[in-house]
Amino acid sequence: MHKFFFKSLILFLVIAFSSCAFKAKNSSIGMSGENLIALNKAAAEAKISNPQKKQYMFFKFTENQKAHFSNVRYKKSGAGLSVRISFAKNSIPKSGESVFTLGFLFDDDFSNGTLKTSIYSRKLVTGNFSEFESEDFRVVFSIAQNDIVPAGFFVYGNAKFKVTEAQITEAALGWKNENIPLFAFGPSGGKIKWDFNSADFSDAKNLFPDQNIPTRIMPKIEIGITDSDYIGTFKNQKRITFSAGSEKLSIRLSKNANSKTLQTSALKNPFEKFELQENKELVKKLIMKPSNPILAQDTEGKVLYPLKTDLGLINNWPQKNWRRSDYEIFEWELFPGVLVFDFANYKIQNQFFTRIAYFVEKAGYKGTLVSDDFVENKHGYNAHDYKANDLANFFSLVEQENFQINSYEEILKEILIANKIIQKDKDGFKARKGAVVSFTRESPEYLRHTFMAHESWHGIYFTDEDFRNIVATCYNMFDEDSLNFLKKFWETQPGLGYDTNDEYLMQNEFMAYIMQQSFSNVRNYFIQVAGRGSVNRIQPESAEYIRSTNAQAFVDAAEILNSYAFDNWGLACGRVALIQRME
């Protein structure tokens, strides 16, 4: 259809431009602060009133508009022309195809500033007015970073329609089915479809980086989901499923969390077709956009800013797609300000956090700065979590004592400042908002899952006052003998050594130990802990008490905390992810 149509258009152009002259003038449509240049009468009016006589509009960019297009193209890994179209359904011919077409004009389409009477074939965005479900829609036609900047554009259609708006935007692929439907295409163009069941991202390789390099990173996919009054139960949660190339993923629904960011670097084959499946009618946006350039490495090779994501994708994130080989940083999309570090191994994690661990939590060391020998040879934790206030206090003491920290701790300080978790002031550092949690690739898969849940619940506790209040309620009404068992366990087991006089720490760990596994496994977990040989040697009576009560106090607390987490965020004990890969 494209070839036949464009031949017809070329023939029409020859007749039109040879039979009458039109002096270029300002169109009624503006872009980037200037009016577009109209190359024919329909473009000047930005409408086609009689499709039998005026089937096209030709617009030329001003030099400033071309410069703006070029600038966006360079900064954003590509740029797009967004055109808004309005038409009247009653103007559509009752027979035959009602064609709509959008294409770019280039410098070599002009001779001495005048549009040539015939122009060569090119990539187009096409559609059929009779299939369009809305009389008002937008089309984005994108070019890649290294593509030639267009000199203008044209639209064609055999129905009454208007161009009501034109803008230069960042490049995009996909669609939005919202108030004004939007359809976004890459350099290869394509056909407008109104089924909203899929998005073909195969053209992304011509538009965005397909791997992370120091100066540029892979794009993101934004998924919009309509509000849902009922999301199911924590045992049977309502979800959306879709295929992403060779992978299948699901998104659990949650209240007030209707925007999801899917980083293409998390996927095996992101530049393929995505097909919506279960509950596909709930998806209102599926669009690929460039990532912010600030996410790439800085001039010194450091990665300071996180990739926004759901936690369910981190464990199996292809390590080859990390922006650095030693660590990657994520931001929990559900809880902005909670940074999640994934490290290549324990040694690197220790360099980042062991000294902080002793400063914040280790009995006998709290508030002190241990030596590098400690960091190298003593055990901190296999996973970590810290609130903004503790991090600010640590770096304030470092500055006050003029203490020499290692290079990774210096990077951590830069990351915390860049992400507004701590802030430099005249007296050292002060806390702003946020928290950090971490684990490593060296941990086995089953432990990574537990560590992620445990540390992430801490992240919520640090940053959500209402959650802290519900935890405090559970803690204060908790069975005293069961709590004493737990405190003794934390105080005496190797590698823990918690300060049990720290009430904030006790409530935080009480919550995380309960919520780190699924609700159905809470009873078994604490009975198993009470059955350990080392526990029975140290506290035989309290261990027997837990077994004799069948760990019921822990189950009761878990039920309260689990219900709160599901009602507020769609999460549950042992489950801190809304997006997951399906087998």
CORCORUR-V948709 format. One record per residue. N is the residue number from 0. SS is DSSP state (alpha for helix, beta for strand, coil for the rest). Layout:
# CORCORUR-V948709
N,SS ; N,SS
This chain:
# CORCORUR-V948709
0,coil ; 1,alpha ; 2,alpha ; 3,alpha ; 4,alpha ; 5,alpha ; 6,alpha ; 7,alpha ; 8,alpha ; 9,alpha ; 10,alpha ; 11,alpha ; 12,alpha ; 13,alpha ; 14,alpha ; 15,alpha ; 16,alpha ; 17,alpha ; 18,alpha ; 19,coil ; 20,coil ; 21,coil ; 22,coil ; 23,coil ; 24,beta ; 25,beta ; 26,beta ; 27,beta ; 28,beta ; 29,beta ; 30,beta ; 31,coil ; 32,coil ; 33,beta ; 34,beta ; 35,beta ; 36,beta ; 37,beta ; 38,coil ; 39,coil ; 40,alpha ; 41,alpha ; 42,alpha ; 43,alpha ; 44,alpha ; 45,coil ; 46,beta ; 47,beta ; 48,coil ; 49,coil ; 50,coil ; 51,coil ; 52,coil ; 53,coil ; 54,coil ; 55,beta ; 56,beta ; 57,beta ; 58,beta ; 59,beta ; 60,coil ; 61,coil ; 62,alpha ; 63,alpha ; 64,alpha ; 65,alpha ; 66,alpha ; 67,alpha ; 68,alpha ; 69,alpha ; 70,alpha ; 71,alpha ; 72,alpha ; 73,alpha ; 74,alpha ; 75,coil ; 76,coil ; 77,coil ; 78,beta ; 79,beta ; 80,beta ; 81,beta ; 82,beta ; 83,beta ; 84,beta ; 85,beta ; 86,beta ; 87,coil ; 88,alpha ; 89,alpha ; 90,alpha ; 91,coil ; 92,coil ; 93,coil ; 94,coil ; 95,coil ; 96,coil ; 97,coil ; 98,beta ; 99,beta ; 100,beta ; 101,beta ; 102,beta ; 103,beta ; 104,beta ; 105,coil ; 106,alpha ; 107,alpha ; 108,alpha ; 109,beta ; 110,beta ; 111,coil ; 112,coil ; 113,beta ; 114,beta ; 115,coil ; 116,coil ; 117,coil ; 118,coil ; 119,coil ; 120,coil ; 121,coil ; 122,coil ; 123,coil ; 124,beta ; 125,beta ; 126,beta ; 127,beta ; 128,alpha ; 129,alpha ; 130,alpha ; 131,coil ; 132,coil ; 133,coil ; 134,coil ; 135,beta ; 136,beta ; 137,beta ; 138,beta ; 139,beta ; 140,beta ; 141,beta ; 142,beta ; 143,coil ; 144,coil ; 145,coil ; 146,coil ; 147,coil ; 148,coil ; 149,coil ; 150,coil ; 151,beta ; 152,beta ; 153,beta ; 154,beta ; 155,beta ; 156,beta ; 157,coil ; 158,coil ; 159,coil ; 160,beta ; 161,beta ; 162,beta ; 163,beta ; 164,beta ; 165,beta ; 166,beta ; 167,beta ; 168,beta ; 169,beta ; 170,coil ; 171,beta ; 172,beta ; 173,beta ; 174,beta ; 175,beta ; 176,coil ; 177,coil ; 178,coil ; 179,coil ; 180,beta ; 181,beta ; 182,beta ; 183,beta ; 184,beta ; 185,coil ; 186,coil ; 187,coil ; 188,coil ; 189,beta ; 190,beta ; 191,coil ; 192,coil ; 193,coil ; 194,coil ; 195,coil ; 196,coil ; 197,beta ; 198,beta ; 199,beta ; 200,coil ; 201,alpha ; 202,alpha ; 203,alpha ; 204,alpha ; 205,alpha ; 206,coil ; 207,coil ; 208,coil ; 209,coil ; 210,coil ; 211,coil ; 212,beta ; 213,coil ; 214,coil ; 215,beta ; 216,coil ; 217,coil ; 218,coil ; 219,beta ; 220,beta ; 221,beta ; 222,beta ; 223,beta ; 224,beta ; 225,coil ; 226,coil ; 227,coil ; 228,coil ; 229,coil ; 230,coil ; 231,beta ; 232,coil ; 233,coil ; 234,coil ; 235,coil ; 236,beta ; 237,coil ; 238,beta ; 239,beta ; 240,beta ; 241,beta ; 242,beta ; 243,beta ; 244,coil ; 245,coil ; 246,beta ; 247,beta ; 248,beta ; 249,beta ; 250,beta ; 251,beta ; 252,coil ; 253,coil ; 254,coil ; 255,coil ; 256,coil ; 257,coil ; 258,beta ; 259,beta ; 260,beta ; 261,beta ; 262,beta ; 263,alpha ; 264,alpha ; 265,alpha ; 266,coil ; 267,coil ; 268,coil ; 269,coil ; 270,coil ; 271,coil ; 272,beta ; 273,beta ; 274,beta ; 275,beta ; 276,coil ; 277,coil ; 278,coil ; 279,alpha ; 280,alpha ; 281,alpha ; 282,beta ; 283,beta ; 284,beta ; 285,beta ; 286,beta ; 287,beta ; 288,beta ; 289,coil ; 290,coil ; 291,coil ; 292,alpha ; 293,alpha ; 294,alpha ; 295,coil ; 296,coil ; 297,coil ; 298,coil ; 299,coil ; 300,coil ; 301,coil ; 302,coil ; 303,coil ; 304,coil ; 305,coil ; 306,beta ; 307,beta ; 308,beta ; 309,coil ; 310,alpha ; 311,alpha ; 312,alpha ; 313,coil ; 314,coil ; 315,coil ; 316,coil ; 317,coil ; 318,alpha ; 319,alpha ; 320,alpha ; 321,coil ; 322,coil ; 323,coil ; 324,coil ; 325,coil ; 326,beta ; 327,beta ; 328,beta ; 329,beta ; 330,beta ; 331,beta ; 332,coil ; 333,coil ; 334,coil ; 335,coil ; 336,coil ; 337,beta ; 338,beta ; 339,beta ; 340,beta ; 341,beta ; 342,beta ; 343,coil ; 344,coil ; 345,alpha ; 346,alpha ; 347,alpha ; 348,alpha ; 349,alpha ; 350,alpha ; 351,alpha ; 352,alpha ; 353,alpha ; 354,alpha ; 355,alpha ; 356,alpha ; 357,alpha ; 358,alpha ; 359,alpha ; 360,coil ; 361,beta ; 362,coil ; 363,coil ; 364,coil ; 365,coil ; 366,coil ; 367,coil ; 368,coil ; 369,coil ; 370,coil ; 371,alpha ; 372,alpha ; 373,alpha ; 374,alpha ; 375,alpha ; 376,alpha ; 377,coil ; 378,coil ; 379,coil ; 380,coil ; 381,coil ; 382,coil ; 383,beta ; 384,beta ; 385,beta ; 386,beta ; 387,alpha ; 388,alpha ; 389,alpha ; 390,alpha ; 391,alpha ; 392,alpha ; 393,alpha ; 394,alpha ; 395,alpha ; 396,alpha ; 397,alpha ; 398,alpha ; 399,alpha ; 400,coil ; 401,coil ; 402,coil ; 403,coil ; 404,coil ; 405,coil ; 406,alpha ; 407,alpha ; 408,alpha ; 409,alpha ; 410,alpha ; 411,alpha ; 412,alpha ; 413,alpha ; 414,alpha ; 415,alpha ; 416,alpha ; 417,alpha ; 418,coil ; 419,coil ; 420,coil ; 421,beta ; 422,beta ; 423,beta ; 424,beta ; 425,coil ; 426,coil ; 427,beta ; 428,beta ; 429,beta ; 430,beta ; 431,coil ; 432,coil ; 433,coil ; 434,beta ; 435,beta ; 436,beta ; 437,beta ; 438,beta ; 439,beta ; 440,coil ; 441,coil ; 442,coil ; 443,coil ; 444,alpha ; 445,alpha ; 446,alpha ; 447,alpha ; 448,alpha ; 449,alpha ; 450,alpha ; 451,alpha ; 452,alpha ; 453,alpha ; 454,alpha ; 455,alpha ; 456,alpha ; 457,alpha ; 458,alpha ; 459,alpha ; 460,alpha ; 461,alpha ; 462,alpha ; 463,coil ; 464,alpha ; 465,alpha ; 466,alpha ; 467,alpha ; 468,alpha ; 469,alpha ; 470,alpha ; 471,alpha ; 472,alpha ; 473,alpha ; 474,alpha ; 475,alpha ; 476,coil ; 477,coil ; 478,coil ; 479,alpha ; 480,alpha ; 481,alpha ; 482,alpha ; 483,alpha ; 484,alpha ; 485,alpha ; 486,alpha ; 487,alpha ; 488,alpha ; 489,alpha ; 490,alpha ; 491,alpha ; 492,coil ; 493,coil ; 494,coil ; 495,coil ; 496,coil ; 497,beta ; 498,coil ; 499,coil ; 500,coil ; 501,coil ; 502,alpha ; 503,alpha ; 504,alpha ; 505,alpha ; 506,alpha ; 507,alpha ; 508,alpha ; 509,alpha ; 510,alpha ; 511,alpha ; 512,alpha ; 513,alpha ; 514,alpha ; 515,coil ; 516,coil ; 517,coil ; 518,alpha ; 519,alpha ; 520,alpha ; 521,alpha ; 522,alpha ; 523,alpha ; 524,alpha ; 525,alpha ; 526,alpha ; 527,alpha ; 528,alpha ; 529,alpha ; 530,coil ; 531,coil ; 532,alpha ; 533,alpha ; 534,alpha ; 535,alpha ; 536,alpha ; 537,alpha ; 538,coil ; 539,alpha ; 540,alpha ; 541,alpha ; 542,alpha ; 543,alpha ; 544,alpha ; 545,alpha ; 546,alpha ; 547,alpha ; 548,coil ; 549,coil ; 550,coil ; 551,alpha ; 552,alpha ; 553,alpha ; 554,alpha ; 555,alpha ; 556,alpha ; 557,alpha ; 558,alpha ; 559,alpha ; 560,alpha ; 561,alpha ; 562,alpha ; 563,alpha ; 564,alpha ; 565,alpha ; 566,alpha ; 567,alpha ; 568,alpha ; 569,coil ; 570,coil ; 571,beta ; 572,coil ; 573,coil ; 574,beta ; 575,coil ; 576,coil ; 577,coil ; 578,beta ; 579,beta ; 580,beta ; 581,beta ; 582,coil
